[in-house]
Amino acid sequence: MPDDRMNKTDIATPQEVLETFTALMRGEKPAEQMKAAETLAKHYGLLTPREDAVVRPEIAQEIEAAMAELPDPPLP
């Protein structure tokens, strides 16, 4: 039930929501980064299965190799 004391400036705009998720994705907390990235990817339709998608194993191997070279995130 909405609070009658709230005014329209208290409600985040769609742009503010996207900016917040983007800031979280670029932050330093891995759990927040993953959740924000996943939420943005869903918003932009990047996680929907595509029937016309071409499977290219060499791309997956390149991504895995690049990820293996990344430094481990700092412990909390």
All heavy atoms as a GROMACS GRO file, in nm:
protein
  587
    1MET      N    1   0.084  -0.116   0.000
    1MET     CA    2   0.000   0.000   0.000
    1MET      C    3   0.089   0.124   0.000
    1MET      O    4   0.176   0.139   0.085
    1MET     CB    5  -0.087  -0.004   0.125
    1MET     CG    6  -0.192   0.102   0.128
    1MET     SD    7  -0.317   0.046   0.246
    1MET     CE    8  -0.350   0.195   0.327
    2PRO      N    9   0.075   0.213  -0.098
    2PRO     CA   10   0.163   0.328  -0.107
    2PRO      C   11   0.146   0.423   0.011
    2PRO      O   12   0.037   0.439   0.066
    2PRO     CB   13   0.123   0.397  -0.237
    2PRO     CG   14   0.009   0.322  -0.293
    2PRO     CD   15  -0.022   0.207  -0.204
    3ASP      N   16   0.253   0.487   0.048
    3ASP     CA   17   0.252   0.585   0.155
    3ASP      C   18   0.206   0.718   0.095
    3ASP      O   19   0.264   0.767   0.000
    3ASP     CB   20   0.393   0.598   0.212
    3ASP     CG   21   0.399   0.688   0.333
    3ASP    OD1   22   0.303   0.763   0.358
    3ASP    OD2   23   0.501   0.683   0.402
    4ASP      N   24   0.101   0.777   0.151
    4ASP     CA   25   0.047   0.902   0.098
    4ASP      C   26   0.147   1.017   0.110
    4ASP      O   27   0.136   1.116   0.040
    4ASP     CB   28  -0.082   0.939   0.171
    4ASP     CG   29  -0.195   0.843   0.140
    4ASP    OD1   30  -0.190   0.780   0.032
    4ASP    OD2   31  -0.288   0.830   0.221
    5ARG      N   32   0.245   1.002   0.196
    5ARG     CA   33   0.344   1.109   0.215
    5ARG      C   34   0.448   1.111   0.103
    5ARG      O   35   0.522   1.205   0.089
    5ARG     CB   36   0.414   1.094   0.349
    5ARG     CG   37   0.320   1.115   0.466
    5ARG     CD   38   0.386   1.082   0.595
    5ARG     NE   39   0.412   0.937   0.594
    5ARG     CZ   40   0.483   0.871   0.684
    5ARG    NH1   41   0.537   0.937   0.784
    5ARG    NH2   42   0.501   0.742   0.679
    6MET      N   43   0.456   1.004   0.026
    6MET     CA   44   0.553   0.998  -0.083
    6MET      C   45   0.511   1.091  -0.196
    6MET      O   46   0.394   1.103  -0.227
    6MET     CB   47   0.562   0.857  -0.140
    6MET     CG   48   0.658   0.768  -0.072
    6MET     SD   49   0.656   0.609  -0.155
    6MET     CE   50   0.818   0.606  -0.218
    7ASN      N   51   0.607   1.155  -0.255
    7ASN     CA   52   0.575   1.232  -0.374
    7ASN      C   53   0.649   1.172  -0.492
    7ASN      O   54   0.730   1.081  -0.476
    7ASN     CB   55   0.606   1.381  -0.355
    7ASN     CG   56   0.752   1.407  -0.329
    7ASN    OD1   57   0.837   1.350  -0.394
    7ASN    ND2   58   0.781   1.494  -0.234
    8LYS      N   59   0.623   1.221  -0.609
    8LYS     CA   60   0.680   1.161  -0.730
    8LYS      C   61   0.832   1.165  -0.732
    8LYS      O   62   0.894   1.082  -0.796
    8LYS     CB   63   0.621   1.227  -0.854
    8LYS     CG   64   0.477   1.191  -0.876
    8LYS     CD   65   0.431   1.239  -1.011
    8LYS     CE   66   0.285   1.206  -1.026
    8LYS     NZ   67   0.262   1.096  -1.114
    9THR      N   68   0.895   1.259  -0.665
    9THR     CA   69   1.040   1.265  -0.666
    9THR      C   70   1.102   1.155  -0.580
    9THR      O   71   1.221   1.129  -0.590
    9THR     CB   72   1.091   1.402  -0.616
    9THR    OG1   73   1.044   1.423  -0.483
    9THR    CG2   74   1.044   1.514  -0.707
   10ASP      N   75   1.022   1.088  -0.497
   10ASP     CA   76   1.072   0.978  -0.415
   10ASP      C   77   1.078   0.847  -0.492
   10ASP      O   78   1.136   0.750  -0.445
   10ASP     CB   79   0.983   0.958  -0.291
   10ASP     CG   80   0.992   1.074  -0.194
   10ASP    OD1   81   1.095   1.143  -0.194
   10ASP    OD2   82   0.895   1.095  -0.120
   11ILE      N   83   1.016   0.843  -0.609
   11ILE     CA   84   1.010   0.719  -0.687
   11ILE      C   85   1.117   0.725  -0.795
   11ILE      O   86   1.126   0.822  -0.871
   11ILE     CB   87   0.870   0.702  -0.749
   11ILE    CG1   88   0.765   0.695  -0.638
   11ILE    CG2   89   0.866   0.578  -0.838
   11ILE    CD1   90   0.623   0.701  -0.688
   12ALA      N   91   1.199   0.621  -0.802
   12ALA     CA   92   1.306   0.617  -0.901
   12ALA      C   93   1.248   0.606  -1.041
   12ALA      O   94   1.153   0.533  -1.066
   12ALA     CB   95   1.397   0.497  -0.874
   13THR      N   96   1.310   0.679  -1.132
   13THR     CA   97   1.270   0.670  -1.272
   13THR      C   98   1.335   0.546  -1.333
   13THR      O   99   1.434   0.493  -1.277
   13THR     CB  100   1.317   0.794  -1.350
   13THR    OG1  101   1.461   0.794  -1.352
   13THR    CG2  102   1.264   0.922  -1.290
   14PRO      N  103   1.285   0.498  -1.445
   14PRO     CA  104   1.350   0.384  -1.511
   14PRO      C  105   1.498   0.412  -1.538
   14PRO      O  106   1.582   0.323  -1.521
   14PRO     CB  107   1.271   0.367  -1.640
   14PRO     CG  108   1.134   0.417  -1.606
   14PRO     CD  109   1.160   0.534  -1.514
   15GLN      N  110   1.531   0.533  -1.577
   15GLN     CA  111   1.672   0.569  -1.604
   15GLN      C  112   1.756   0.557  -1.477
   15GLN      O  113   1.867   0.505  -1.479
   15GLN     CB  114   1.681   0.710  -1.661
   15GLN     CG  115   1.822   0.753  -1.697
   15GLN     CD  116   1.881   0.670  -1.809
   15GLN    OE1  117   1.812   0.623  -1.897
   15GLN    NE2  118   2.012   0.652  -1.805
   16GLU      N  119   1.702   0.603  -1.364
   16GLU     CA  120   1.775   0.593  -1.236
   16GLU      C  121   1.798   0.448  -1.198
   16GLU      O  122   1.905   0.413  -1.146
   16GLU     CB  123   1.696   0.663  -1.126
   16GLU     CG  124   1.697   0.814  -1.135
   16GLU     CD  125   1.609   0.878  -1.028
   16GLU    OE1  126   1.490   0.841  -1.019
   16GLU    OE2  127   1.660   0.964  -0.956
   17VAL      N  128   1.700   0.364  -1.223
   17VAL     CA  129   1.714   0.222  -1.191
   17VAL      C  130   1.828   0.162  -1.274
   17VAL      O  131   1.916   0.092  -1.222
   17VAL     CB  132   1.582   0.146  -1.215
   17VAL    CG1  133   1.602  -0.004  -1.201
   17VAL    CG2  134   1.476   0.196  -1.119
   18LEU      N  135   1.829   0.190  -1.404
   18LEU     CA  136   1.936   0.138  -1.490
   18LEU      C  137   2.073   0.193  -1.448
   18LEU      O  138   2.172   0.119  -1.447
   18LEU     CB  139   1.907   0.173  -1.637
   18LEU     CG  140   1.787   0.103  -1.699
   18LEU    CD1  141   1.763   0.154  -1.840
   18LEU    CD2  142   1.806  -0.048  -1.699
   19GLU      N  143   2.078   0.321  -1.412
   19GLU     CA  144   2.204   0.380  -1.368
   19GLU      C  145   2.253   0.315  -1.239
   19GLU      O  146   2.374   0.292  -1.222
   19GLU     CB  147   2.188   0.531  -1.350
   19GLU     CG  148   2.174   0.604  -1.482
   19GLU     CD  149   2.139   0.751  -1.465
   19GLU    OE1  150   2.124   0.799  -1.350
   19GLU    OE2  151   2.123   0.818  -1.568
   20THR      N  152   2.161   0.284  -1.149
   20THR     CA  153   2.199   0.219  -1.023
   20THR      C  154   2.255   0.080  -1.048
   20THR      O  155   2.359   0.042  -0.994
   20THR     CB  156   2.079   0.213  -0.927
   20THR    OG1  157   2.036   0.348  -0.900
   20THR    CG2  158   2.115   0.143  -0.798
   21PHE      N  159   2.186   0.002  -1.132
   21PHE     CA  160   2.235  -0.132  -1.164
   21PHE      C  161   2.372  -0.124  -1.233
   21PHE      O  162   2.461  -0.204  -1.207
   21PHE     CB  163   2.137  -0.209  -1.251
   21PHE     CG  164   2.025  -0.273  -1.173
   21PHE    CD1  165   1.893  -0.247  -1.206
   21PHE    CD2  166   2.050  -0.360  -1.069
   21PHE    CE1  167   1.788  -0.305  -1.135
   21PHE    CE2  168   1.948  -0.419  -0.997
   21PHE     CZ  169   1.816  -0.391  -1.030
   22THR      N  170   2.390  -0.026  -1.320
   22THR     CA  171   2.518  -0.010  -1.388
   22THR      C  172   2.628   0.023  -1.288
   22THR      O  173   2.738  -0.033  -1.294
   22THR     CB  174   2.508   0.099  -1.496
   22THR    OG1  175   2.409   0.060  -1.591
   22THR    CG2  176   2.641   0.119  -1.568
   23ALA      N  177   2.600   0.112  -1.193
   23ALA     CA  178   2.699   0.147  -1.092
   23ALA      C  179   2.734   0.025  -1.006
   23ALA      O  180   2.851   0.002  -0.975
   23ALA     CB  181   2.646   0.261  -1.004
   24LEU      N  182   2.633  -0.054  -0.969
   24LEU     CA  183   2.659  -0.175  -0.890
   24LEU      C  184   2.743  -0.273  -0.970
   24LEU      O  185   2.834  -0.336  -0.918
   24LEU     CB  186   2.528  -0.241  -0.848
   24LEU     CG  187   2.449  -0.169  -0.739
   24LEU    CD1  188   2.311  -0.230  -0.724
   24LEU    CD2  189   2.525  -0.174  -0.608
   25MET      N  190   2.712  -0.287  -1.100
   25MET     CA  191   2.786  -0.380  -1.184
   25MET      C  192   2.933  -0.341  -1.193
   25MET      O  193   3.020  -0.427  -1.201
   25MET     CB  194   2.724  -0.383  -1.324
   25MET     CG  195   2.784  -0.487  -1.416
   25MET     SD  196   2.714  -0.479  -1.581
   25MET     CE  197   2.801  -0.338  -1.647
   26ARG      N  198   2.960  -0.212  -1.189
   26ARG     CA  199   3.098  -0.164  -1.199
   26ARG      C  200   3.164  -0.147  -1.062
   26ARG      O  201   3.278  -0.103  -1.054
   26ARG     CB  202   3.099  -0.031  -1.273
   26ARG     CG  203   3.056  -0.048  -1.418
   26ARG     CD  204   3.056   0.082  -1.491
   26ARG     NE  205   3.016   0.059  -1.630
   26ARG     CZ  206   2.970   0.152  -1.710
   26ARG    NH1  207   2.960   0.276  -1.667
   26ARG    NH2  208   2.936   0.122  -1.834
   27GLY      N  209   3.095  -0.184  -0.957
   27GLY     CA  210   3.146  -0.170  -0.821
   27GLY      C  211   3.251  -0.274  -0.788
   27GLY      O  212   3.307  -0.340  -0.874
   28GLU      N  213   3.276  -0.289  -0.659
   28GLU     CA  214   3.384  -0.376  -0.614
   28GLU      C  215   3.336  -0.500  -0.540
   28GLU      O  216   3.418  -0.576  -0.491
   28GLU     CB  217   3.478  -0.296  -0.524
   28GLU     CG  218   3.548  -0.184  -0.600
   28GLU     CD  219   3.648  -0.110  -0.516
   28GLU    OE1  220   3.684  -0.158  -0.407
   28GLU    OE2  221   3.691  -0.004  -0.560
   29LYS      N  222   3.206  -0.520  -0.530
   29LYS     CA  223   3.154  -0.637  -0.460
   29LYS      C  224   3.106  -0.738  -0.563
   29LYS      O  225   3.005  -0.718  -0.629
   29LYS     CB  226   3.039  -0.597  -0.368
   29LYS     CG  227   3.084  -0.504  -0.256
   29LYS     CD  228   2.970  -0.468  -0.165
   29LYS     CE  229   3.018  -0.375  -0.056
   29LYS     NZ  230   2.907  -0.332   0.028
   30PRO      N  231   3.179  -0.850  -0.579
   30PRO     CA  232   3.147  -0.947  -0.684
   30PRO      C  233   3.002  -0.996  -0.685
   30PRO      O  234   2.942  -1.008  -0.791
   30PRO     CB  235   3.243  -1.063  -0.657
   30PRO     CG  236   3.357  -1.000  -0.586
   30PRO     CD  237   3.297  -0.889  -0.503
   31ALA      N  238   2.944  -1.019  -0.568
   31ALA     CA  239   2.805  -1.068  -0.564
   31ALA      C  240   2.710  -0.963  -0.622
   31ALA      O  241   2.620  -0.996  -0.699
   31ALA     CB  242   2.764  -1.105  -0.422
   32GLU      N  243   2.733  -0.837  -0.585
   32GLU     CA  244   2.649  -0.729  -0.637
   32GLU      C  245   2.673  -0.711  -0.787
   32GLU      O  246   2.580  -0.685  -0.862
   32GLU     CB  247   2.678  -0.597  -0.565
   32GLU     CG  248   2.623  -0.591  -0.425
   32GLU     CD  249   2.652  -0.458  -0.358
   32GLU    OE1  250   2.720  -0.371  -0.417
   32GLU    OE2  251   2.606  -0.441  -0.244
   33GLN      N  252   2.799  -0.725  -0.828
   33GLN     CA  253   2.832  -0.710  -0.970
   33GLN      C  254   2.758  -0.814  -1.054
   33GLN      O  255   2.699  -0.780  -1.157
   33GLN     CB  256   2.982  -0.726  -0.993
   33GLN     CG  257   3.063  -0.610  -0.942
   33GLN     CD  258   3.211  -0.636  -0.956
   33GLN    OE1  259   3.260  -0.744  -0.924
   33GLN    NE2  260   3.283  -0.538  -1.007
   34MET      N  261   2.760  -0.938  -1.010
   34MET     CA  262   2.696  -1.046  -1.086
   34MET      C  263   2.545  -1.025  -1.093
   34MET      O  264   2.485  -1.038  -1.199
   34MET     CB  265   2.728  -1.182  -1.025
   34MET     CG  266   2.869  -1.227  -1.050
   34MET     SD  267   2.905  -1.246  -1.226
   34MET     CE  268   2.799  -1.382  -1.266
   35LYS      N  269   2.483  -0.993  -0.982
   35LYS     CA  270   2.338  -0.975  -0.979
   35LYS      C  271   2.297  -0.856  -1.066
   35LYS      O  272   2.200  -0.864  -1.143
   35LYS     CB  273   2.289  -0.956  -0.835
   35LYS     CG  274   2.140  -0.945  -0.823
   35LYS     CD  275   2.070  -1.072  -0.870
   35LYS     CE  276   1.920  -1.060  -0.857
   35LYS     NZ  277   1.850  -1.170  -0.914
   36ALA      N  278   2.372  -0.746  -1.055
   36ALA     CA  279   2.340  -0.628  -1.136
   36ALA      C  280   2.360  -0.656  -1.285
   36ALA      O  281   2.277  -0.618  -1.367
   36ALA     CB  282   2.426  -0.510  -1.092
   37ALA      N  283   2.469  -0.725  -1.319
   37ALA     CA  284   2.494  -0.758  -1.459
   37ALA      C  285   2.384  -0.850  -1.513
   37ALA      O  286   2.336  -0.831  -1.626
   37ALA     CB  287   2.630  -0.825  -1.474
   38GLU      N  288   2.345  -0.947  -1.433
   38GLU     CA  289   2.238  -1.038  -1.475
   38GLU      C  290   2.106  -0.963  -1.495
   38GLU      O  291   2.036  -0.985  -1.594
   38GLU     CB  292   2.220  -1.148  -1.370
   38GLU     CG  293   2.109  -1.246  -1.404
   38GLU     CD  294   2.088  -1.349  -1.294
   38GLU    OE1  295   2.158  -1.347  -1.191
   38GLU    OE2  296   1.998  -1.432  -1.313
   39THR      N  297   2.076  -0.873  -1.403
   39THR     CA  298   1.952  -0.796  -1.413
   39THR      C  299   1.953  -0.708  -1.538
   39THR      O  300   1.853  -0.700  -1.610
   39THR     CB  301   1.931  -0.711  -1.286
   39THR    OG1  302   1.930  -0.798  -1.173
   39THR    CG2  303   1.802  -0.634  -1.291
   40LEU      N  304   2.066  -0.642  -1.564
   40LEU     CA  305   2.075  -0.559  -1.685
   40LEU      C  306   2.066  -0.644  -1.811
   40LEU      O  307   2.000  -0.606  -1.908
   40LEU     CB  308   2.206  -0.479  -1.684
   40LEU     CG  309   2.209  -0.360  -1.589
   40LEU    CD1  310   2.351  -0.306  -1.579
   40LEU    CD2  311   2.114  -0.252  -1.637
   41ALA      N  312   2.132  -0.758  -1.810
   41ALA     CA  313   2.127  -0.847  -1.927
   41ALA      C  314   1.984  -0.893  -1.955
   41ALA      O  315   1.940  -0.897  -2.071
   41ALA     CB  316   2.219  -0.967  -1.907
   42LYS      N  317   1.911  -0.924  -1.850
   42LYS     CA  318   1.770  -0.962  -1.868
   42LYS      C  319   1.690  -0.845  -1.923
   42LYS      O  320   1.607  -0.862  -2.012
   42LYS     CB  321   1.710  -1.010  -1.735
   42LYS     CG  322   1.757  -1.146  -1.693
   42LYS     CD  323   1.695  -1.185  -1.560
   42LYS     CE  324   1.743  -1.322  -1.515
   42LYS     NZ  325   1.688  -1.358  -1.383
   43HIS      N  326   1.714  -0.726  -1.870
   43HIS     CA  327   1.642  -0.608  -1.916
   43HIS      C  328   1.663  -0.585  -2.066
   43HIS      O  329   1.571  -0.552  -2.139
   43HIS     CB  330   1.687  -0.484  -1.838
   43HIS     CG  331   1.632  -0.356  -1.894
   43HIS    ND1  332   1.501  -0.318  -1.873
   43HIS    CD2  333   1.690  -0.260  -1.971
   43HIS    CE1  334   1.481  -0.202  -1.935
   43HIS    NE2  335   1.594  -0.165  -1.993
   44TYR      N  336   1.786  -0.603  -2.111
   44TYR     CA  337   1.818  -0.580  -2.252
   44TYR      C  338   1.793  -0.703  -2.339
   44TYR      O  339   1.822  -0.702  -2.458
   44TYR     CB  340   1.962  -0.533  -2.266
   44TYR     CG  341   1.980  -0.390  -2.216
   44TYR    CD1  342   2.058  -0.363  -2.104
   44TYR    CD2  343   1.919  -0.284  -2.281
   44TYR    CE1  344   2.073  -0.233  -2.058
   44TYR    CE2  345   1.934  -0.154  -2.236
   44TYR     CZ  346   2.011  -0.129  -2.126
   44TYR     OH  347   2.027  -0.001  -2.080
   45GLY      N  348   1.741  -0.811  -2.280
   45GLY     CA  349   1.709  -0.930  -2.358
   45GLY      C  350   1.829  -1.010  -2.403
   45GLY      O  351   1.822  -1.084  -2.501
   46LEU      N  352   1.938  -0.998  -2.331
   46LEU     CA  353   2.061  -1.068  -2.370
   46LEU      C  354   2.063  -1.213  -2.326
   46LEU      O  355   2.148  -1.290  -2.371
   46LEU     CB  356   2.183  -0.995  -2.312
   46LEU     CG  357   2.199  -0.850  -2.356
   46LEU    CD1  358   2.316  -0.786  -2.282
   46LEU    CD2  359   2.218  -0.841  -2.506
   47LEU      N  360   1.972  -1.252  -2.237
   47LEU     CA  361   1.973  -1.389  -2.185
   47LEU      C  362   1.860  -1.474  -2.242
   47LEU      O  363   1.839  -1.585  -2.196
   47LEU     CB  364   1.964  -1.387  -2.032
   47LEU     CG  365   2.077  -1.312  -1.961
   47LEU    CD1  366   2.056  -1.317  -1.811
   47LEU    CD2  367   2.211  -1.370  -1.998
   48THR      N  368   1.791  -1.424  -2.341
   48THR     CA  369   1.683  -1.502  -2.400
   48THR      C  370   1.741  -1.601  -2.500
   48THR      O  371   1.829  -1.566  -2.578
   48THR     CB  372   1.579  -1.412  -2.469
   48THR    OG1  373   1.645  -1.335  -2.569
   48THR    CG2  374   1.511  -1.321  -2.370
   49PRO      N  375   1.693  -1.725  -2.498
   49PRO     CA  376   1.745  -1.823  -2.593
   49PRO      C  377   1.709  -1.782  -2.736
   49PRO      O  378   1.600  -1.734  -2.761
   49PRO     CB  379   1.677  -1.953  -2.554
   49PRO     CG  380   1.578  -1.922  -2.449
   49PRO     CD  381   1.593  -1.779  -2.411
   50ARG      N  382   1.802  -1.803  -2.822
   50ARG     CA  383   1.778  -1.772  -2.963
   50ARG      C  384   1.788  -1.899  -3.045
   50ARG      O  385   1.886  -1.973  -3.035
   50ARG     CB  386   1.882  -1.672  -3.014
   50ARG     CG  387   1.871  -1.539  -2.948
   50ARG     CD  388   1.968  -1.439  -3.004
   50ARG     NE  389   2.040  -1.482  -3.122
   50ARG     CZ  390   2.159  -1.437  -3.157
   50ARG    NH1  391   2.219  -1.349  -3.085
   50ARG    NH2  392   2.218  -1.480  -3.266
   51GLU      N  393   1.688  -1.924  -3.124
   51GLU     CA  394   1.689  -2.044  -3.208
   51GLU      C  395   1.789  -2.032  -3.321
   51GLU      O  396   1.841  -2.132  -3.369
   51GLU     CB  397   1.550  -2.070  -3.263
   51GLU     CG  398   1.451  -2.111  -3.156
   51GLU     CD  399   1.314  -2.141  -3.213
   51GLU    OE1  400   1.302  -2.164  -3.334
   51GLU    OE2  401   1.220  -2.142  -3.134
   52ASP      N  402   1.818  -1.908  -3.362
   52ASP     CA  403   1.910  -1.889  -3.474
   52ASP      C  404   2.055  -1.872  -3.430
   52ASP      O  405   2.141  -1.842  -3.510
   52ASP     CB  406   1.866  -1.769  -3.557
   52ASP     CG  407   1.871  -1.639  -3.478
   52ASP    OD1  408   1.870  -1.644  -3.354
   52ASP    OD2  409   1.874  -1.532  -3.542
   53ALA      N  410   2.082  -1.891  -3.300
   53ALA     CA  411   2.217  -1.873  -3.250
   53ALA      C  412   2.309  -1.981  -3.305
   53ALA      O  413   2.274  -2.097  -3.316
   53ALA     CB  414   2.217  -1.879  -3.097
   54VAL      N  415   2.426  -1.938  -3.344
   54VAL     CA  416   2.527  -2.029  -3.396
   54VAL      C  417   2.626  -2.057  -3.284
   54VAL      O  418   2.683  -1.965  -3.225
   54VAL     CB  419   2.600  -1.967  -3.516
   54VAL    CG1  420   2.710  -2.058  -3.565
   54VAL    CG2  421   2.502  -1.935  -3.628
   55VAL      N  422   2.645  -2.183  -3.253
   55VAL     CA  423   2.739  -2.222  -3.148
   55VAL      C  424   2.880  -2.218  -3.206
   55VAL      O  425   2.908  -2.283  -3.306
   55VAL     CB  426   2.705  -2.363  -3.093
   55VAL    CG1  427   2.808  -2.405  -2.989
   55VAL    CG2  428   2.566  -2.366  -3.038
   56ARG      N  429   2.965  -2.140  -3.140
   56ARG     CA  430   3.104  -2.128  -3.186
   56ARG      C  431   3.195  -2.160  -3.068
   56ARG      O  432   3.226  -2.073  -2.987
   56ARG     CB  433   3.128  -1.988  -3.240
   56ARG     CG  434   3.042  -1.963  -3.364
   56ARG     CD  435   3.064  -1.831  -3.428
   56ARG     NE  436   3.203  -1.803  -3.453
   56ARG     CZ  437   3.248  -1.681  -3.477
   56ARG    NH1  438   3.166  -1.578  -3.478
   56ARG    NH2  439   3.376  -1.660  -3.499
   57PRO      N  440   3.238  -2.286  -3.057
   57PRO     CA  441   3.320  -2.326  -2.942
   57PRO      C  442   3.449  -2.246  -2.928
   57PRO      O  443   3.497  -2.225  -2.817
   57PRO     CB  444   3.351  -2.474  -2.968
   57PRO     CG  445   3.265  -2.516  -3.082
   57PRO     CD  446   3.212  -2.394  -3.148
   58GLU      N  447   3.505  -2.198  -3.038
   58GLU     CA  448   3.631  -2.124  -3.029
   58GLU      C  449   3.613  -1.992  -2.952
   58GLU      O  450   3.703  -1.949  -2.880
   58GLU     CB  451   3.692  -2.096  -3.167
   58GLU     CG  452   3.612  -2.002  -3.256
   58GLU     CD  453   3.501  -2.067  -3.337
   58GLU    OE1  454   3.471  -2.185  -3.318
   58GLU    OE2  455   3.444  -1.996  -3.420
   59ILE      N  456   3.494  -1.932  -2.963
   59ILE     CA  457   3.467  -1.810  -2.888
   59ILE      C  458   3.460  -1.841  -2.738
   59ILE      O  459   3.517  -1.769  -2.656
   59ILE     CB  460   3.334  -1.744  -2.934
   59ILE    CG1  461   3.341  -1.707  -3.081
   59ILE    CG2  462   3.299  -1.625  -2.847
   59ILE    CD1  463   3.439  -1.598  -3.114
   60ALA      N  464   3.393  -1.950  -2.703
   60ALA     CA  465   3.383  -1.990  -2.563
   60ALA      C  466   3.523  -2.018  -2.507
   60ALA      O  467   3.553  -1.980  -2.393
   60ALA     CB  468   3.294  -2.113  -2.548
   61GLN      N  469   3.608  -2.081  -2.585
   61GLN     CA  470   3.744  -2.109  -2.540
   61GLN      C  471   3.823  -1.980  -2.519
   61GLN      O  472   3.899  -1.967  -2.423
   61GLN     CB  473   3.816  -2.200  -2.639
   61GLN     CG  474   3.758  -2.340  -2.642
   61GLN     CD  475   3.811  -2.424  -2.758
   61GLN    OE1  476   3.876  -2.373  -2.848
   61GLN    NE2  477   3.781  -2.553  -2.754
   62GLU      N  478   3.806  -1.882  -2.608
   62GLU     CA  479   3.875  -1.754  -2.593
   62GLU      C  480   3.828  -1.682  -2.467
   62GLU      O  481   3.909  -1.623  -2.395
   62GLU     CB  482   3.849  -1.665  -2.716
   62GLU     CG  483   3.922  -1.710  -2.840
   62GLU     CD  484   3.889  -1.623  -2.961
   62GLU    OE1  485   3.861  -1.502  -2.941
   62GLU    OE2  486   3.891  -1.674  -3.073
   63ILE      N  487   3.699  -1.688  -2.441
   63ILE     CA  488   3.644  -1.623  -2.320
   63ILE      C  489   3.698  -1.690  -2.195
   63ILE      O  490   3.741  -1.624  -2.100
   63ILE     CB  491   3.490  -1.625  -2.323
   63ILE    CG1  492   3.439  -1.532  -2.434
   63ILE    CG2  493   3.432  -1.584  -2.187
   63ILE    CD1  494   3.291  -1.543  -2.459
   64GLU      N  495   3.698  -1.823  -2.194
   64GLU     CA  496   3.751  -1.896  -2.078
   64GLU      C  497   3.898  -1.864  -2.055
   64GLU      O  498   3.942  -1.846  -1.941
   64GLU     CB  499   3.730  -2.046  -2.097
   64GLU     CG  500   3.586  -2.089  -2.082
   64GLU     CD  501   3.565  -2.238  -2.109
   64GLU    OE1  502   3.663  -2.312  -2.126
   64GLU    OE2  503   3.448  -2.279  -2.111
   65ALA      N  504   3.976  -1.855  -2.162
   65ALA     CA  505   4.118  -1.823  -2.149
   65ALA      C  506   4.137  -1.682  -2.093
   65ALA      O  507   4.221  -1.659  -2.006
   65ALA     CB  508   4.188  -1.837  -2.284
   66ALA      N  509   4.058  -1.587  -2.142
   66ALA     CA  510   4.068  -1.450  -2.093
   66ALA      C  511   4.028  -1.442  -1.946
   66ALA      O  512   4.091  -1.370  -1.868
   66ALA     CB  513   3.980  -1.357  -2.177
   67MET      N  514   3.923  -1.515  -1.907
   67MET     CA  515   3.879  -1.514  -1.769
   67MET      C  516   3.984  -1.576  -1.677
   67MET      O  517   4.003  -1.532  -1.563
   67MET     CB  518   3.746  -1.588  -1.754
   67MET     CG  519   3.631  -1.509  -1.814
   67MET     SD  520   3.473  -1.597  -1.807
   67MET     CE  521   3.446  -1.600  -1.630
   68ALA      N  522   4.055  -1.677  -1.725
   68ALA     CA  523   4.157  -1.742  -1.643
   68ALA      C  524   4.274  -1.647  -1.615
   68ALA      O  525   4.342  -1.661  -1.513
   68ALA     CB  526   4.208  -1.867  -1.714
   69GLU      N  527   4.294  -1.548  -1.701
   69GLU     CA  528   4.403  -1.454  -1.683
   69GLU      C  529   4.367  -1.340  -1.588
   69GLU      O  530   4.454  -1.266  -1.544
   69GLU     CB  531   4.444  -1.395  -1.819
   69GLU     CG  532   4.507  -1.497  -1.910
   69GLU     CD  533   4.541  -1.438  -2.047
   69GLU    OE1  534   4.537  -1.315  -2.063
   69GLU    OE2  535   4.569  -1.518  -2.136
   70LEU      N  536   4.238  -1.325  -1.556
   70LEU     CA  537   4.197  -1.218  -1.465
   70LEU      C  538   4.246  -1.247  -1.323
   70LEU      O  539   4.248  -1.362  -1.280
   70LEU     CB  540   4.044  -1.206  -1.463
   70LEU     CG  541   3.979  -1.158  -1.593
   70LEU    CD1  542   3.827  -1.168  -1.581
   70LEU    CD2  543   4.020  -1.015  -1.621
   71PRO      N  544   4.282  -1.142  -1.250
   71PRO     CA  545   4.325  -1.164  -1.110
   71PRO      C  546   4.204  -1.204  -1.025
   71PRO      O  547   4.090  -1.169  -1.055
   71PRO     CB  548   4.381  -1.029  -1.068
   71PRO     CG  549   4.314  -0.930  -1.159
   71PRO     CD  550   4.288  -1.002  -1.288
   72ASP      N  551   4.231  -1.277  -0.920
   72ASP     CA  552   4.124  -1.313  -0.827
   72ASP      C  553   4.074  -1.188  -0.757
   72ASP      O  554   4.154  -1.100  -0.722
   72ASP     CB  555   4.176  -1.413  -0.722
   72ASP     CG  556   4.204  -1.551  -0.783
   72ASP    OD1  557   4.139  -1.584  -0.884
   72ASP    OD2  558   4.291  -1.622  -0.729
   73PRO      N  559   3.943  -1.180  -0.734
   73PRO     CA  560   3.891  -1.063  -0.662
   73PRO      C  561   3.940  -1.063  -0.518
   73PRO      O  562   3.965  -1.169  -0.460
   73PRO     CB  563   3.740  -1.080  -0.669
   73PRO     CG  564   3.716  -1.223  -0.698
   73PRO     CD  565   3.839  -1.274  -0.769
   74PRO      N  566   3.957  -0.944  -0.459
   74PRO     CA  567   4.001  -0.939  -0.320
   74PRO      C  568   3.897  -1.000  -0.228
   74PRO      O  569   3.778  -0.993  -0.254
   74PRO     CB  570   4.019  -0.790  -0.294
   74PRO     CG  571   3.937  -0.722  -0.396
   74PRO     CD  572   3.931  -0.815  -0.514
   75LEU      N  573   3.944  -1.060  -0.121
   75LEU     CA  574   3.854  -1.118  -0.023
   75LEU      C  575   3.787  -1.007   0.057
   75LEU      O  576   3.849  -0.905   0.085
   75LEU     CB  577   3.930  -1.211   0.071
   75LEU     CG  578   3.991  -1.335   0.004
   75LEU    CD1  579   4.076  -1.411   0.104
   75LEU    CD2  580   3.882  -1.425  -0.050
   76PRO      N  581   3.661  -1.028   0.095
   76PRO     CA  582   3.590  -0.923   0.171
   76PRO      C  583   3.648  -0.901   0.308
   76PRO      O  584   3.713  -0.972   0.367
   76PRO     CB  585   3.447  -0.975   0.180
   76PRO     CG  586   3.448  -1.118   0.138
   76PRO     CD  587   3.579  -1.143   0.069
   0.00000   0.00000   0.00000
